[in-house]
């Protein structure tokens, strides 16, 4: 066999294979997705509340989100000797812009201050995860589900916590009087 055929045949085979690969239709073009930054709601890092009445240093105080009435009282220097704290829920979670009024003995608690039902309930449409977790039977995962659900559609009634399947009947019975949809 001539020497030229020994070199030419393999060379032609390589050229043919290369041309076949070059001319072959390409597979589906890869899909490239560009992820847009999503607007993730952030929880407030602090709350500002007004503490007035029978406290050592009445005024506006800034506390960490999830702080309670007892923390606000401490930030205001504590209650005075004539303070009547029996009507206050010192365990209530603070909300930004809240007013805490500490009455003196024999004084009535003004409407719209901490201690009245409208102020001590937790608004499930605005509550932080920490506020929701302060409720009996609500842990981090349930609080997260409540927040995701209200982002899709705000709650019109507190009963929707149960009808949307977010809490059991037992948990709802425990928190019914502690929540609102202000």
FENFEN-V113519 format. One record per backbone hydrogen bond with DSSP energy under -0.5 kcal/mol. CO is the residue of the C=O (numbers start at 1). NH is the residue of the N-H. Records with the same first field share a line. If there is no record, write none. Layout:
CO = NH, NH
This chain:
2 = 5, 6
3 = 7
4 = 8
5 = 9
7 = 11
8 = 12
9 = 13
10 = 14
11 = 15
12 = 16
13 = 17
14 = 18
15 = 19
16 = 20
17 = 21
18 = 22
19 = 23
20 = 24
30 = 32
31 = 33
33 = 35
38 = 40
39 = 41
45 = 65
47 = 49, 63
48 = 97
49 = 51, 61
50 = 52, 100
51 = 59
52 = 102
53 = 55
54 = 80
55 = 58
59 = 51
61 = 49
63 = 47
64 = 67
67 = 94
68 = 71, 72
69 = 73
70 = 74
71 = 75
72 = 76
73 = 78
74 = 77
76 = 57
78 = 56
80 = 83
82 = 105
83 = 85
85 = 88
88 = 90
89 = 92
90 = 70
92 = 69
95 = 98
98 = 50
99 = 101, 114
100 = 52, 102
101 = 103
102 = 54
103 = 84
104 = 107
108 = 110
110 = 113
113 = 116
116 = 115, 119, 120
117 = 121
121 = 123
122 = 124, 180
123 = 126, 127
128 = 132
129 = 133
130 = 134
131 = 134
132 = 135
135 = 138
137 = 139
139 = 143
140 = 144
141 = 145
142 = 146
143 = 147
144 = 148
145 = 149
146 = 150
147 = 151
148 = 152
149 = 153
157 = 160
158 = 161
159 = 162, 163
160 = 164
161 = 166, 167
162 = 165
168 = 172
169 = 173
170 = 174
171 = 175
172 = 176
175 = 178, 179
176 = 179
178 = 122
180 = 124
